[in-house]
Amino acid sequence: MYILLIYRNAQVMKIALSVFLFSLFPYWVMAQSNSYNYYVPEFKLPDSDSKIVVNEKGDSVLVVRFQKKDIGLNTYQDLVKTYKSTPFFANKWHNGEIVTDNEKRLPFIIAYNIENGVVYLVRNTSEVATLMRPKEFSVMGHTFKKIQNRYFEVVHEGRTQLLKEYECKLQLNNPIIKTGYETEGGSNDYEGEYIKSVTYYLNKDGKLKYLPLGRKIFSQFGVQQKEVEEYAESNKLNPKTESGLLAIFKHFDTLHK
């Protein structure tokens, strides 16, 4: 198990997380900067000098440096592995707030780990950050609620609640034998990549229903399907985009039940 630290400009914000097999499984966070409204440029594993940085191509990458022991020779070999992207929402600390179980709203500086569904909180630069899973939190105008023990962003509140779930998985590349003739900038530069995706759901009466994008969404509107579909066509709304979904559901809210 390693302890992972996040820095800003190599001296600022520190987040400590436990890491197993190069996945980020968080435990606690530390912070020591004068501001958290910045891109988090670097993670660092103090025991192995590994970190997440923005490389010259503009990619956020996890660079893992560690030592492999040769038991027979009783020596250590320095190894470096690089993974593309990070598991954090927008790779930033955000000013935001959480909602407690007794409905109190408390302001915090927040970092949200999508992969593990955990939230890091600090109030100021002098305290150690806390790992929590609040019932609700908001950052940058995005409101997340815990439903069935998972976090969903509330995209729209109306006759039906439209939710968006963020997911992040580490996808490892197949090992290859390098010849020295590989092109730069390709997948060969990385051992793997953190892949982010989103899925939409409807929440009605506490029941989650997967919402496929495209024309299939119109079947969700029951007897008003034809009316909603005609509105979308006349206004050239694309049901495969979030902006199109929002416009369609907002129009649905205006119709008589």
C-alpha angles and dihedrals in degrees: 000000000000131000113233121206129196117211135183110216088352092286106055136073114014123200119182119205134168113242128201120186089346095300116124109245104171127220110162141344136221127196132191112164136107093237138023099192093101139094109271100238105179143033118191135196102204095199094054103019093240122151149164114247141163105252129211091272092057094252121138105230139179110226110196116196117183142149124249115204122223101210094193095053094030090228136125127234121205112229131186126200125179126204124190123236130356136257094239127109106255089338090263148110110239136197104241146126140247131217114225127215089262090053097255116149113220127184118232142157104251140201116184121204106206096189095059100025096236134131128217117210135193130166098198142350096269099065137072112251122245130225112226143160102212121187089244140002138175132210131169092352092309116121118201124193129191109236121171087352093301130103120243129178111232103231097173137007116201139098084333126024113235114208135188123204120201119210132188127188133176109237113195121211120232111261113253136186107246117222099186092249097090117126117247121247097033132114089276088076091069137055088213145326138242103237118204124199140164133221127192126223139179117228112201122165090345094305120120119218124186111241115209114208120240132042093331089079091074090071087069092070098069116199090002093057095106093048093049092045092051090049091052093049095047091049094042093238115172111219090198092069130069092234089053092048092051093050091048094049092045090054090048089056090059094056122093114260 
